[in-house]
Amino acid sequence: MIRFIVIMALCFALVPSVDASDKVFCIGEDAYQAENEIDNLKTWDDLYRMFKRYAACNFDDGGIGEGYSDTVGLLIANDWKHINKLKKLCDADKAFEHFVYKHLDMTIPADTWEIMINNATNKCPSTVKRICKLILKANNDIEQEIKHER
């Protein structure tokens, strides 16, 4: 009996602990929380923290997904001076780069796209050429999709 208890104690000691940030599923409360947070994203760091917090939730559709797209569009259009921050985050985390690219979509208003295209075409620092190319590629993909829909 003592041997059994010792073995069980060792098994539990070897199992890594799981905290709230390691969860692999989402509950309705997560969606509610994400919905409340989406309008408060003001920086690339804010978006990245939310991306990491809800990565397992797959909130890329519906209102939360549109909120992500809106944030990506507004940051690229209106906070261009911090585009280097986006580059650093994307360099460090390719999943985040994919996330940002995925949210360069048709839900972003045309006037915001106009500013984004202008920034990527005319104001692109040499250090962020890859990011500018991603923006222009996303725009081209959308234009192609619109052509095929006609």
ChimeraX attribute file (.defattr): number of C-alpha atoms within 10 A of each C-alpha:
attribute: neighborCount
match mode: 1-to-1
recipient: residues
	/A:1	6
	/A:2	7
	/A:3	8
	/A:4	9
	/A:5	10
	/A:6	10
	/A:7	12
	/A:8	12
	/A:9	11
	/A:10	11
	/A:11	10
	/A:12	10
	/A:13	10
	/A:14	9
	/A:15	8
	/A:16	7
	/A:17	8
	/A:18	8
	/A:19	7
	/A:20	7
	/A:21	10
	/A:22	10
	/A:23	13
	/A:24	10
	/A:25	11
	/A:26	14
	/A:27	8
	/A:28	8
	/A:29	9
	/A:30	15
	/A:31	17
	/A:32	11
	/A:33	11
	/A:34	20
	/A:35	16
	/A:36	11
	/A:37	15
	/A:38	20
	/A:39	13
	/A:40	11
	/A:41	19
	/A:42	14
	/A:43	17
	/A:44	21
	/A:45	13
	/A:46	14
	/A:47	22
	/A:48	18
	/A:49	13
	/A:50	16
	/A:51	20
	/A:52	12
	/A:53	16
	/A:54	19
	/A:55	18
	/A:56	14
	/A:57	16
	/A:58	13
	/A:59	19
	/A:60	16
	/A:61	10
	/A:62	8
	/A:63	14
	/A:64	20
	/A:65	18
	/A:66	19
	/A:67	22
	/A:68	26
	/A:69	24
	/A:70	21
	/A:71	25
	/A:72	25
	/A:73	24
	/A:74	20
	/A:75	22
	/A:76	24
	/A:77	21
	/A:78	13
	/A:79	13
	/A:80	18
	/A:81	11
	/A:82	13
	/A:83	20
	/A:84	15
	/A:85	15
	/A:86	24
	/A:87	19
	/A:88	12
	/A:89	16
	/A:90	18
	/A:91	12
	/A:92	11
	/A:93	12
	/A:94	11
	/A:95	15
	/A:96	19
	/A:97	19
	/A:98	12
	/A:99	18
	/A:100	24
	/A:101	17
	/A:102	15
	/A:103	22
	/A:104	25
	/A:105	19
	/A:106	17
	/A:107	13
	/A:108	19
	/A:109	13
	/A:110	10
	/A:111	10
	/A:112	17
	/A:113	21
	/A:114	13
	/A:115	17
	/A:116	24
	/A:117	18
	/A:118	14
	/A:119	19
	/A:120	23
	/A:121	15
	/A:122	10
	/A:123	13
	/A:124	17
	/A:125	14
	/A:126	8
	/A:127	11
	/A:128	16
	/A:129	14
	/A:130	13
	/A:131	21
	/A:132	24
	/A:133	14
	/A:134	17
	/A:135	23
	/A:136	19
	/A:137	14
	/A:138	18
	/A:139	19
	/A:140	12
	/A:141	15
	/A:142	15
	/A:143	13
	/A:144	11
	/A:145	12
	/A:146	11
	/A:147	9
	/A:148	8
	/A:149	7
	/A:150	5
